[in-house]
Amino acid sequence: MSNEAPAAPEAAASTSSRLSAGTIARYATGSLGTGGFATLPGLVLTYYLTDSLGVAALAAGAVITIAKVWDVIIDPVIGALSDRDLARHSSRRRLMLIGACALPVLFSLTFAVPPALGPVAAGIWVLLAFTLTATAFSLFQVPYIALPAELTPRYDERTRLLTWRVVVLTLAILLFGAGGPALRRVSDDPVVGYLVMGVVCGVVIGIGMLVSTTVARRSAVAPGAAPVGEKTGIREHYAAGIHALRRSRPFRLLLATFVLQALATGLMLAGAQYVATWVLHSEAAVELLFVALIAPALLAAPGWGVVARRIGKERTFAIASVLFGVAALSILGVLWAPGDWIYVPVGVAGIAYAGMQSLPMAMLPDVISHDERTHGAGRAGEFSGVWTAGETVGFALGATTLSLILALTGYVSRAAGEIVQQPDAAVTGIVVSFSLVPAVLIAASLVTLARYPLRRADIDAS
């Protein structure tokens, strides 16, 4: 297609230079749902399997990995279907609504395992329920990620939009990371506690998603504009996602960076409850860990946006990543001196995490626009589908990596109410998975980020 083909975002933006506060607020509210779904299962699901249902660590990791692999399979298809909806109806809203309405019920079922089931049947129950929940989430998340490129063509406006999204995302992490485990303790019976947590959190996640679906109506793309709209075969859907990866070097580099960092943060997220229980010797300490992580991040997210406007998203992203890696590495000291000082590096990591979330998400629409100027409009769903699949892989491998480390170091699983003693090697594995391994992954992500080519001039000058 000609280089002069008009891009959908530019057509949709009109002459307005700034997004309205209402648009930003409604779009950002969607992160109440995305933050909740990304945080709570990552935080408690592995622990729920190993320390409440009695599922062995390797089997627990397999349950989560299989569900996430299914996510990876369907995300590119959902991305192409979202592009087809945009072409036919000038909106991505339909799939978002289906996902938002289905997720609360399925999320509740994930934590509603009948107590009479043994570990094998309980593991199968969680696998099926969580796979369906992840499917509903993808129906929402894939088109949700595609929207910023269509809401504004401006480099700095995307930073502003995604900065406020991350402010809400940070609030959601705090709400679900601390509030979810607190809800779990409303009853002395763990079965009831997990069920209450699943129902309440599932409803809140669904409400956040439903609010943000209203922003999808704003698309001004003309029906029939998306060339992928005529491609209905499964093979074509996957081919479109692979083609997006092959033709866009900026996308490949940004995605590789984000996946490595998702693996690092997913590993820390899955390990937080284990650190609280076996290193700090208090299951409730996981709530303090999340307060230490998120309270600084709430203040830092707008600050990263200010810095990005001055020196560019790419350099700011690198600074945030280095800061996170150093903070994670310093946590290794709890092996020799466990104590409350751990909350300090966790707080520093929280400051960095705010930038690591907002900046790549603000860079993704730039990548999409860059591709549209060369290859034509209507392919944002291809990128968002592959992006969501990559993010899913990162977080899934985080939980898988943790389960492997636990298994290799002799972690002892237990059913609800049982008392066990963990070997020293298992405690060491928990700390290493929460500090050293994430720091190494962040260092690897800096290699790909250093090669990312797009700058402000490449976006605003076009």
KETI-645027 format. One record per residue: x, y, z of N, C-alpha, C in turn. Coordinates in steps of 0.02 Angstrom, whole numbers, plus 50000, padded with zeros to 5 digits. Example, Ala and Ser with C-alpha at 12.3 -4.5 7.8 and 13.67 -1.06 7.14 Angstrom:
2
506604971650390506154977550390506604983550390/506424988850354506844994750357506455000250394/
This chain:
462
500424994150000500005000050000500445006250000/500225011449971500625017549965500775020550033/501345024050036501535027550098501065033250114/500675035350064500225040950075499535038850100/499445032550113498795030150138498645033450204/498045036350212497885039750274497815034850331/498055036650390498005032450450497365034050487/497065028950514496435029850550496475034650607/496995034450650497015039150705497015046250683/497415047750630497425054750607496745056950581/496395052250549495735054050523495255055150579/495355051550634494865051850688494975057650734/495575060450735495735065250787495475072250773/495295073750711495085080350691495625085350707/495425091450722495925096750735496045097750809/495695094150852495775095050923496465092750945/496815096750985497495095051005497505091251071/496955091351108496965088151173496335083751182/496445078051214495885073751232495505076851289/494845075751291494455078451346494585074551409/494465077851466494565074651531494105068651538/493495069051510493025063551514493275057451477/493545058551417493805052951378494375049551415/494835053451442495395050651479495155046851540/494675049651576494425046451637494085039851622/493675039751570493315033551553493795028251527/494275030351486494765025451462495175022751520/495405027151563495825025051619495455020351666/494805021251674494415016951718494455009551698/494585008251635494665001351613495234997851649/495725001751672496294998751707496114996451777/495534998551802495284995551863495174988151852/494934986451792494834979451775495484975951756/495874979051712496484975851689496994975151746/497024980251789497484979751846497264974451895/496614973951906496354968851951496484961851927/496354960651862496454953951835497194952151832/497614956951815498334955551811498634954351880/498354957751931498664957551998498434951552039/497784950852048497534946052098497684938752079/497534936452018497724929552003498484928452007/498864933351983499594932651987499844932352058/499494935752103499704935952172499494929652211/498874927452202498614922252247498474915552214/498454915152147498214908952117498704903152128/499344904352118499824898952131499804896952204/499774901852248499754900652320499094896952339/498544898852307497904895552318497954888152300/498294886652245498364879752224498824875752270/499394878752289499884874852328499734874752402/499434880152430499364880752502498644880552526/498164879452481497474878652502497164872352473/497334870852410497064864952377497534859052378/498154860152401498624854652407498924852252341/498874856352288499154854552223499914855452225/500284850752199501014851152198501244857152157/501834859852175502074866052144502124865552069/502414860052043502464859251971501784858851937/501314855251968500644854751940500294861551941/500394865451995500094872051999500364876551943/501024876151931501314880051877501034877851810/500924871351801500644868851738499934871351726/499534871551779498844874051773498844881151747/499244885451776499254892451756499554893251687/500074889451673500404889951607499944887851551/499574882351561499114879951508498584885151494/498304888151547497804893351537498084899251498/498694901151513499004906851480499204905151408/499424898951396499574896951328498954897451284/498384895551311497754896351275497634903651259/497784908051305497734915251294498154917351235/498764914951233499214916751179498934914451112/498614908651112498324906051049497754910451024/497334912751070496734916251047496834923751039/497334926751070497414934051067497484936750996/497904933750953497934936350884497264935750847/496894930450861496244929750829495774935350853/495774936650918495354941950945495554948650916/496214949750907496444956050877496174956950807/496184951650766495934952150698495174953050698/494824949650743494094950550748493924957650769/494334960450812494214967450833494314972150775/494814970950733494904975050674494304974350626/494044968350621493464967250578492854971050605/492764970950671492214974850701492294982250685/492914984650690493034991750675492864993250603/493034988750558492904989850487492154989850472/491784985450506491074984650490490624989550528/490824991050591490374994850634490685001350662/491295002950641491655008850665491745008850740/491785002950770491875002450843492154995650861/492564995550914492824989350942492424987051003/491854990051015491514989351079491204982451090/491004978951038490624972751046491004967551087/491624966051067492014961051103492174963351174/492284969851183492424972451250491834971151297/491224972251272490634971151313490544963751331/490664959351284490594952151298491074950151353/491694952251347492194950551398492034953551466/491814959851467491664963151530491074959851566/490584957551530490004954451561490144947251584/490564943651549490694936651566491204935851622/491674940551627492234939451673492034938851746/491584942951774491434942251845491194935251866/490774932151825490524925451841491084920351839/491494920651787492024915751778492584916651830/492724922951847493224924351898493014921451965/492384922251982492124919552044492184911952046/492034908651990492074901351987492784898851997/493274902751976493974900651984494144899352057/493854903352102494004902752174493424899452212/493024895552177492444892252208492514884652207/493124882152213493224874852211492904871652272/492454866752263492144863252320492674859952364/492614860652430493134858052475493204850452473/492684846852450492724839552450493174836852394/493344840952344493754838652289494474837552312/494794832552286495504831452300495934835952257/496604835752267497054840152230497004839552154/496924833452128496894832652056496264835852027/495684834252055495064837152031495044844652041/495324846952098495344854152111495774857652060/496344854752042496774857751991496424858151924/496044852951905495674853051842495134858451843/494774859151900494264864251908494564871151895/495124872651929495434879251922495684880251850/495954875051820496194875651751495634877751704/495054874251708494504875751663494214882751676/494094884251740493794890651758494254896451741/494894895751755495364901251742495484902151668/495474896651629495554897251557494964901151527/494364899751550493784903551526493814910851548/494044911951609494114918851634494614922651592/495184919551577495694922751536495434924351467/495004919951440494704921251374494264927451376/493844927951428493424933851435493844940151442/494384939751480494824945551489495134947651422/495344942851382495644944551317495144947851270/494514945751273494004948851231493944956351246/494074958151308494074965151326494754968451312/495284965351335495934968451338496234969851269/496154965451222496464966351156496204972651121/495534973551114495304979851085495444985951128/495444984951194495594990551240496284993451227/496774989151216497454991451203497504994851135/497084992951087497104995951021496825003051019/496425004951068496065011351066496505017551066/497045018051105497415024351108497665026851040/497865022350997498105024450931497545027650890/496915026250907496345028950871496045035050906/496225036150968495955041851005496345048250992/496995047750979497395053650965498015051750926/498225056050878498845054550841499465057650873/499385061350927499935065450954500365061651004/501015062450996501515059051038501405060551112/501355066951130501295068751201500605067451228/500075067951187499405066451210499335059051228/499675054751191499665047651208500015046451275/500555050251286500875049651351500405051851407/500035057251395499555059751445498995054651457/498725051851402498185046851408498425040751446/499005038151428499245032051459499515033251529/499745039351544499955040951612499375040351660/498805043151641498225042751686497945035751689/498015032051634497825025051637498245021351690/498895022951692499325019551740499195021951811/498965028151820498765030451887498205025951913/497705024751870497155020251889497395013151896/497845010951852498125004251856498485003351923/498845008551944499205008252008498715007852066/498185011752063497665011252114497355004252116/497255001452057496954994752053497424989552084/498064990252071498544985552100498524985952176/498484992052201498434992952274497784990152300/497234991652267496574989452288496534981852290/496754978652236496694971452232497264967852266/497864970752263498434967552294498394967452370/498124972752399498034972952472497334970852492/496834973252454496134971852473495924964752459/496194961552405496014954652391496204949952447/496844949852468497024945652525496644947352589/496484953852598496094955652658495394952652655/495074952752596494424949552589494464942152602/495024939152584495124932052595495084930252669/495194935052713495194933652785494544935552819/494014936952780493374938652811493084932652848/493314926752831493084920652865493684916552887/493604913152943494134908652966494184902452921/493664901252882493664895652835493974898052768/494554895552748494864897952686494424896952625/494014891852625493574890652567493094896452558/492784898552613492324904252610492704910652594/493284911452624493674917552612493854918452539/494104913252508494274913752437493664915052393/493094912052411492484913152372492264920452376/492264923252437492074930252445492544934752404/493194933352409493674937152371493524936852296/493394930852271493264930052200492644933652176/492104933352215491474936652195491544944152196/491794946952251491834954252258492324957052206/492904954152201493404956752154493184955852082/492844950352066492604949451999492104954751978/491664956552024491164961852009491504968551998/491984970252040492334976752032492714976951966/493044971451949493404971151885492924972251827/492344968951829491854969751775491584976751768/491474980151824491224987051822491734991651788/492374990851807492894994951775492914993951700/492854987751679492854986351607492254989451572/491674988751602491074991351570491104998951560/491365002551608491415009851601491845011651541/492395008251532492865010051478492605008151409/492125003651405491865001851339491535007851304/491315012851343490985018651312491465022651269/492115022251283492605026051244492655023151173/492515016751165492575013651099492095016551049/491575019851071491105023051025491405029050988/491965031551012492235037750985492595036850919/492725030750899493085029650837492725032650777/493095036250736492805039250676493035035750613/493305029850619493535026150561492935023950518/492965025150455492405023450411492335015950404/491715013450405491625006350394491955004050329/492264998250331492604995650272493314997950264/493565002250312494235004950304494774999950319/494634994950359495154990250380495214984550331/495784983950299495864978650249495814971750278/495964970850343495914964250372495204962150385/494734966550375494044964950389493764959350347/494054958250288493814952950245494134946250260/494654946150303495014939950318494694936650378/494324931450365493944928350419494234921650441/494694918750403494964912250421495454912750479/495484907250519495944907050576496664907950552/496834904650497497514905150471497704912350455/497244916050425497374922950408497474927250470/497094925750524497164929550585497884928850613/498134922750615498814921750641499324924750593/499204923950528499674926750479499724934250486/499154937550502499164944750510499594946850569/499534943250625499944944850683500674943750671/500844938150637501544936750622501824941950573/501404943950526501624949050478501764955650512/501354957450562501464963550599502144963350634/502314957650663502964956950695503534957450645/503444954450587503994954250538504114961050506/503584964850494503684971050457503874976950501/503764976550566503894982350610504454980850659/505044983350644505614982450690505494986050756/505214992150758505074995350823504614991050866/504114987850835503654983750873504014977750903/504434974450863504794968650889505224970450949/505574975950945506024977951000505634980051062/505094983851052504684986051109504344980051142/504094975451101503754969551128504254965151167/504844964151139505344960051174505524963051242/505594969651243505744973051306505174972051356/504564972951333503984972551377503874965451402/503994960451360503894953451381504404951551435/505034953551425505544952051476505364955351543/505104961451540504924964951601504284962051632/503824959751590503234956351616503424949951651/503924946451624504164940351657504464942051725/504844947451729505154949551792504634951551844/504164955751823503654958051871503164952551887/503004948151838502564942551852502874937751902/503524936751898503874932451945503854935352015/503954941952021503924945152087503214945052114/502734946152070502034946152092501834939352120/502014934052083501844927352105502214925452169/502804928252179503194926552238503044930552300/502654936052293502544940552350502224937052409/501714932852396501384929452451501854924452485/502284921352448502764916652477503284920352519/503494926252497503954930352537503624932352603/502994934452598502634936452658502574930652708/502404924652683502284918952727502914915952755/503424914852712503994910752732504624914752747/504644921152727505224925452742505054930452797/504464933752789504244938552840503804935252893/503614928952882503234924852930502564927952948/502214930552897501544933252907501194933452840/500644929552833500264929852770499994936852757/499824940552810499554947252803500084952252778/500724950452783501254955052762501214956452687/500874952152649500824953452577500454960052564/499994961852609499644968252601500114974052611/500564973552660501054978852672501544979252613/501724973552584502154973752525501834977652469/501184976652460500854980252406500754987652421/500644989352483500604996452501501284999652488/501824996252507502494998952496502644999652421/502374995052381502494995352309502085000752276/501455001552296500995005652257500935012852282/500985013952347500915020852372501415025552338/502065023852333502515028352296502355028752222/502115023152193501965023052122501395027852104/500915028752150500365033352137500615040452124/501115042452162501405049152154501875049352094/502195043652079502715043552028502445043451957/501855040551946501605039751877501555046351839/501235051651867501235058051831501935060851822/502375059551871503055062051866503435059151808/503345052651796503665049551738503415052751673/502765054551672502505057951612502825064651600/502955068351654503285074851648503995073951621/504345069051649505035067851626505035065651553/504555061551533504535059151464504425064851415/504025069751434503915075451390504555079551382/505005079151430505625083151426506175079451388/506265073051402506835069451374506635063751328/505985062551320505755057151277505555050951316/505075047351288504825041251322505365035851327/505775035351275506245029951271506785030451325/507075036451333507585037451384507285036751454/506685039451463506365038951528506205031751546/505995027951497505855020851507506485017151530/507045018751499507675015651519507865017351591/507775023651610507925025651678507495021951729/506845021451714506395017851759506595010551765/506805007551709506985000451710507614999251752/508115003451744508735002851784508575003451858/508155008351875507975009351945507635003251974/507175000251935506824994251958507314988451968/507764987551920508244982051925508694982551986/508924988652001509354989652059508964988352124/508344990752127507924989552186507794982152197/507634978652143507504971452149508124967752173/508704969352145509324965952165509484966952239/509334972952265509504974352335509084970252383/508504967852361508074963752405508404957152422/508914955152383509264948852397509554948752468/509654954652497509924955052564509504951952618/508864950752605508434947652657508634940352670/509054937552626509304930852640509724930752704/510094936152716510534936452773510254940852830/509824945552812509554950052863508814951452850/508384946352859507664947452848507394952652897/506944956852873506664961952917506244966952878/505994971852914505534976752884505884981352834/506544981452833506884985752785506714983952713/506444977852702506264975752634505764980552602/505364984052643504864988452615505164994452580/505784996352597506115002052565506275000552491/506654995152476506774993752405506134992052367/505644989052401505014987752367504684994352347/504724999452391504455006052375504815009252316/505485008552314505865011152257505655007552193/505575000952198505344997152140504654999552117/504225001452165503565004052147503605010552107/504065014952127504165021152089504365019552017/504825014852010505055012951943504505009351903/504125005251938503605001251905503085005751871/502935011351901502455015951871502695018151802/503335019551795503605021351730503645015551682/503795009651708503845003751666503175001551638/502635003751668501965002251642501725007651594/501785013951614501495019351573501885020551509/502545020151511502935022251454502895017451395/502975010851404502895006451346502185006551317/501685007351361501005007751336500885014251297/501255019551313501215025751275501625025251211/502115020851209502525019951149502175015451098/501755010851120501415006251074500995009951022/500585014951040500215018550988500675022050938/501265024250960501745027150913501975021950862/502095015850885502295010450841501735009050790/501115008950814500545007550770500485013050717/500535019350738500485024950691501045024750639/501645023150662502215022550617502075017250564/501795011750584501635006450536501075008550489/500575012050515500005014050473500215018850418/500695023150432500915027950381501245024350322/501525018550335501865014750283501425009450251/501005006250292500635000450267499875001350268/499625007150288498915008350287498585007150354/497965009550359497605009550423497245002950434/496965002350496496514996850512496844990650540/497484991150560497834985250585498024985750659/497734990450694497904991150765497754984850805/497224981350786497044975250821497574969850813/497904969650755498454964850745498994965950798/499184972350806499714973950854499484972650926/498874974750943498644973851012498554966451028/498354962450978498284955250990498954951951005/499454953650966500124950850978500414953551043/500294960051056500534963051118500244959551180/499584958651179499254955251235499504948151243/499604944751186499884937951190500574938051221/500994942851202501664943351230501654944851304/501214949551324501144951151395500924944951434/500454941251405500204935151437500764930151446/501174929351393501734924651398502204926651454/502354933151459502804935551511502554933951581/501924935851594501644934651660501564927151675/501374923351623501294916151633501954912851649/502474914751613503134911951626503404914151694/503164919851718503364921951785503114916951837/502474915151833502204910151880502514903351868/502644901651804502954895151789503654894851817/504034900251807504724900451833504734899651909/504264903051942504224902352015504084895152035/503604892052001503424885152020504014880352008/504404881651956504994877551943505514878451998/505634884652018506114886052071505884882852136/505234883352151504964880252212505064872652210/504914869652152504984862452147505714860252154/506164863852121506874862152123507174862952193/506894867552232507174868852299506804865052353/506324860752334506004856452383505424859452421/505074864152390504504867352424503964862152441/503694862552501503194857852526502494860952520/502064858152477501374860552470500964858152529/500374861152538499944859352594499224860752577/498764857252610498054858752605497884864052657/497284867052650497084872252697497094869652769/497414873452814497434871752884498024867552905/498394864652857498974860652875499564865052894/499994862352937500604865852958501194861852932/501634865152895502234861852868502844866152882/503424863252876504054866752884504414866652816/504594872652792504944873052728505694872152738/506034868452694506764867952697507094874652682/507704875652707508064881852696508154883252621/508254878052582508344878952510507724881952477/507134880052501506514882752473506454890252489/506624892152550506604899252569507094903252528/507694900452517508184903752474507914904552404/507594899452377507294899852311506764905152306/506374905952359505854911152360506174918052354/506704919352393507034925852392507374927152325/507714922152298508054923052234507544924552179/506974921252180506464922452129506144929352136/506204932352194505904938952207506414944552196/507044942852186507554948152182508054947052125/508484942052131509034941252083508784939752013/508324934952006508084933151939507734938951905/507274942551939506974948451906507494953651886/508004954751927508514959751910508884957751846/509034951351838509374948951777508924949851716/508274948551724507804949451668507744956751648/507744961251696507724968351681508354970451643/508934967851663509554969451628509514967151555/509224961251544509154958851475508684963251434/508154965851466507674970151431507994976651408/508494979051444508834985251424509214984551359/509424978351343509774977151280509314978351221/508704975851223508234976851168507984984051167/507874987051225507634993951228508144998751197/508774997351205509295001851178509275002151102/508974997251070508944997050997508284999750969/507835001751012507185004450990507295011050953/507035011850891507245017550849506805023750850/506175023250870505715028950861505825034250913/505765040650891505815046350935505235051150921/505195056450960504635061250952504595063850880/505165065450850505165068150783504875063250732/504945056950744504675052050697503915051650700/503615054050755502885053750763502565060350747/502785065850778502455072250769502635075750704/503205074050674503415077450613503075074650551/502735068950560502425065750501501755068850484/
